[in-house]
Amino acid sequence: MHDFNFFGGGWMMIFWWFLIIALIVIVVRALMGSTKQNANTPAETPMDILKRRYANGEIDKEEFEKRKKDLIS
């Protein structure tokens, strides 16, 4: 009845299944890889944020020292 000649026979069917599974694996790895990169980046500490804000001129020295003292204690 069916001899798998529609797409080139049984080998072609195996090729299509392999292709579908490979695409699924590639997509899953890409998604997992992007989350791993985000997980490996060190989180910015409150002191780092305070130093960055002072360096960018968002706060003055008085405000920096006050907040630094609050963070340390």
N, C-alpha and C positions, 0 to 999 in steps of 0.2 A: 504494500500500500504506500507508505511513506518511506522513501529511501534517502531522506535528507539531502536531496539534490537542489533544494530551493536556494540555499546560500553556499553551495559548493561542497556539500557532503558533511559527514560527521566531524572531520577535522576542522572545518570552518566553524561548526557549532562550538567546538572546544575552544577555538581561538576567540570567539565572541564572548564566551563565559570568562575566559582568562582576561580579556580586555576590560570587561565590566568590573571584575574583582580587583584588577590592578588600579583602575580609576578610583574605586572606593577606598583602597588602601592609601593612595596618594592624597586624596582629600582628607582622610582622617589624620594622616601624618602631618599634613600642612596645618590643620587646625590644632593638633596637639603641640606642634613645634612653636606656634605663635604664643600659646599659653605658657610654655616652658621658658621662653625668652622673657616674658613679663614676670614670671616667678623668680627668675635669677637676678633681675635687676634689684639692687639694694634699695630699700625704702628710705626716703629722705626723713631724717630725724627732725624734731622740732628745732634743735639747735642749728642744723644745716639750713633750715628754712629761714631762721632768724638771721644767720650770717649772710645768706643770699639777699634778703631784703635790705640789710644794712649796706651791703656792697652795691646794690642797685640804686641806693639813695632813697628808698621808700620810707625809711625811718632814720632819725638822726641818732647821734651817739648816746644822748641821754636816754632815749626810748630803748635803744639796743641794750644798754647797761641794765636798765630797769627790768626788761623782759629776760635778760640773761640771768639776772639774780633770781627771778621768779622760777626759771626753769631749773636752776641748780639746786635750789632749796626745796 
